[in-house]
Amino acid sequence: MIRFCTIAFLAMFAALPLRAEEVVAGLSQNRISITTNFDGSEILIFGAVKREATIPEGEPLEVIITVAGPSEPVVVRKKDRRFGIWINTAAVEVDSAPSFYSVATSAPWEEVVTDVEDLRHKISVTRAIRSVGAPSEVRNSETFTEALIRIREADDLYQTNINSVDVSQQTLFSTSVQLPANLTEGDYVARFFLTRGGVVLDQHETTIFVQKVGLERFLYNLAHEQPLVYGLLSLFIAIVAGWGASAFFRYLRG
């Protein structure tokens, strides 16, 4: 019986398609601590291509690397000037948008991946955002998603770095990703794609843990777990700071 199961397993394994090229990747760090003086961090990303045969001829090997922060719904509002003041006139809820998203490529976008593969794997910034529908009274709802991308690009939260991945002899690759200071706490997923002719050959992913520590962790937990205490503490600090500033200026005048 055991012999039969072994033979069946080997037959099933032999029937699986062998991948000619596989990605093996690593990070300079997979844990980032957010402290009170945190001003961003740079992650070095490197890897290699594992092969069972010689390098295929024809289309060159390309590499795409993405890093995505935790996703969450986002309400995007449109403001118009009415009667001399700016008011919200329309709003669209984006179902899921990563708090941070970076994509780096080894060649121009049209050379590294096709639209079909981009749609399948959700590689580009636009594909990484999921917006199913919008209120019927809102026209051109896609402009709200475009506005969200523009705003987060201005804050360095969405990054598209073309030709920033160095590939050596179609085997070794490396790049770096700059994480801004205004990061959201959570698990960040780094994905690696190998492509030829715009088609994804293999992919790999790993996780980067971003966590508040020290005073930042204490204040975050207090604000979310005991909001009343957090509010009273904030009010007390504001009163003490105001009284202290007033006493200091009175002392200078006297």
HELIX and SHEET records of a PDB file:
HELIX    1   1 ILE A    2  ALA A   15  1                                  14    
HELIX    2   2 TRP A  109  VAL A  112  1                                   4    
HELIX    3   3 ASP A  115  HIS A  121  1                                   7    
HELIX    4   4 VAL A  125  ALA A  128  1                                   4    
HELIX    5   5 GLU A  142  ALA A  154  1                                  13    
HELIX    6   6 LEU A  215  GLU A  225  1                                  11    
HELIX    7   7 PRO A  227  ARG A  253  1                                  27    
SHEET    1   A 4 GLU A  21  LEU A  27  0                                        
SHEET    2   A 4 SER A  41  ARG A  51 -1                                        
SHEET    3   A 4 LEU A 172  LEU A 179 -1                                        
SHEET    4   A 4 ASP A 166  SER A 168 -1                                        
SHEET    1   B 6 ARG A  31  ILE A  34  0                                        
SHEET    2   B 6 VAL A 199  LYS A 212  1                                        
SHEET    3   B 6 GLY A 186  ARG A 196 -1                                        
SHEET    4   B 6 LEU A  61  ALA A  68 -1                                        
SHEET    5   B 6 TYR A 101  THR A 105 -1                                        
SHEET    6   B 6 TYR A 158  ASN A 161  1                                        
SHEET    1   C 2 SER A  71  ARG A  82  0                                        
SHEET    2   C 2 ILE A  85  PRO A  98 -1                                        
END                                                                             
